Amino acid sequence: MNLPLELDVDPSAFKIMCKKQEKMSLFFNP
Protein backbone atom coordinates (compact mmCIF):
# COMPACT_ATOMS: atom_id res chain seq x y z
CA MET A 1 0.00 0.00 0.00
CA ASN A 2 1.40 3.38 -1.02
CA LEU A 3 0.39 5.92 1.60
CA PRO A 4 1.89 9.03 -0.07
CA LEU A 5 0.24 8.11 -3.37
CA GLU A 6 -3.10 7.59 -1.67
CA LEU A 7 -2.72 10.93 0.11
CA ASP A 8 -2.09 12.62 -3.26
CA VAL A 9 -5.07 10.96 -4.88
CA ASP A 10 -7.70 11.44 -2.15
CA PRO A 11 -6.86 13.14 1.17
CA SER A 12 -10.38 12.53 2.53
CA ALA A 13 -10.11 8.79 1.89
CA PHE A 14 -6.74 8.82 3.65
CA LYS A 15 -8.27 10.58 6.67
CA ILE A 16 -11.12 8.05 6.76
CA MET A 17 -8.61 5.21 6.65
CA CYS A 18 -6.68 6.79 9.54
CA LYS A 19 -9.87 7.03 11.59
CA LYS A 20 -10.62 3.37 10.91
CA GLN A 21 -7.08 2.46 11.98
CA GLU A 22 -7.55 4.46 15.20
CA LYS A 23 -10.81 2.67 15.98
CA MET A 24 -9.20 -0.71 15.32
CA SER A 25 -6.25 0.20 17.56
CA LEU A 26 -8.63 1.18 20.36
CA PHE A 27 -10.61 -2.01 19.79
CA PHE A 28 -7.56 -4.25 20.02
CA ASN A 29 -5.80 -2.20 22.72
CA PRO A 30 -8.40 -0.82 25.14
Backbone as a ProteinNet text record, in pm:
[ID]
protein_1_A
[PRIMARY]
MNLPLELDVDPSAFKIMCKKQEKMSLFFNP
[TERTIARY]
85	0	87.8	60.3	140.4	67.4	108.2	39.4	53.5	175.3	189.3	104.4	102.3	23.9	-124.2	-169.4	-310.4	-344.1	-251	-271.8	-285.1	-202.5	-209.3	-342.6	-386	-507.4	-632.6	-646.9	-769.6	-743.4	-716.6	-686.2	-799.8	-924.4	-1037.8	-1040.7	-1012.8	-1010.6	-898.9	-786.4	-673.8	-713.5	-783.4	-827.5	-923.7	-1015.1	-1112	-1038	-938.5	-861.2	-790.5	-736.6	-668.2	-765.5	-886.7	-986.9	-1020.3	-1032.5	-1062.2	-947.7	-823.6	-707.7	-711.7	-748.1	-755.2	-857.6	-975.3	-1080.7	-1034.7	-967.8	-919.9	-815.5	-728.1	-625.2	-690.5	-793.6	-863.4	-934.8	-987.5	-1061.2	-967.8	-849.8	-755.7	-675.5	-656.8	-579.8	-659.5	-754.2	-840	-762.3
-119.9	0	123.9	216.1	338.3	453.9	486	591.8	728.5	770.1	902.7	914.7	809.6	811.3	827.7	752.3	759.1	899.8	958.3	1093.2	1192.2	1173.7	1262.3	1246.8	1123.3	1095.7	1143.9	1109.8	1143.9	1161.9	1285	1313.5	1269.8	1288.9	1252.7	1102.3	1024.8	879	840	909.6	882	910	1022	1057.5	952.2	907.9	805.1	677.5	641	520.9	535.6	655	679.5	663	715.2	703.4	557.1	480.1	337.4	268.7	304.6	245.8	279.7	405.1	446.2	362.2	345.3	267.1	123.2	66.4	-71.3	-80.4	19.9	20.2	23.3	108.6	117.8	-13.5	-75.6	-200.8	-312.5	-319	-425.1	-392	-261.3	-219.9	-121	-169.8	-81.5	-12.3
0	0	0	-92.9	-102.2	-35.7	86.3	160.3	94.8	55.7	-7	-132.7	-213.3	-337.1	-304	-205.1	-166.7	-116.3	-42.9	10.6	-104.5	-208.8	-325.7	-398	-411.4	-488.3	-415.1	-288	-215	-65.4	-23.5	117.5	209.9	167.2	253.3	277.3	173.6	188.9	285.8	276	365.1	510.1	531.1	666.7	720.5	634.8	676.2	715.5	636.7	665.4	800.2	826.2	953.6	1069.5	1052	1158.9	1183.2	1076.3	1090.9	1165.2	1130.6	1198	1346.3	1379.3	1519.7	1593.8	1533.1	1597.8	1618.5	1519.8	1531.9	1643.1	1652	1755.8	1893.7	1907.2	2035.6	2065.6	1961.4	1979.3	2026.7	1966.5	2001.6	2126.9	2154.1	2272.4	2356.5	2435	2514	2626.7
[MASK]
++++++++++++++++++++++++++++++

